[in-house]
Amino acid sequence: MSEAPDIATAWTWLLQRKPGTRGATHDALVPVVEAAFAEPRLRRLYPFPTHGTLHFLHTAPPWTEPHHDGLPFILYGGPPYKIYTSGYGVMLGETDTPAAATALVLSQIPEDQGLL
């Protein structure tokens, strides 16, 4: 499975469900990707679906820096949609909609983190 080379391409491939893209065959991922893409701050992050989750990474691959995956993520098999801190540290909450899940993720990312 190939990874998109940059953030914009990763979003495009997920939205278009490009064959061979990680998560492209998961119907439950589509509404979560669409809701996340609607948020300008999240569009600046690399969307990375894995094991039923949608992570938001600071950079595109290759990942050489140790803190590329420190943001909250969404468990997308809902509803309910569960939102966790990095590494399943803490469940931040459950929501009934993908839009509410992305809003919860955004509420946990400080605005001064350069994502505006």
Secondary structure by P-SEA (a helix, b strand, c coil): ccccccaaaaaaaaaaccccccccccccaaaaaaaaaaccccccbbbbbcccbbbbbcccccccccccccbbbbbcccccbbbbcccccccccccccaaaaaaaaaaacccccccc
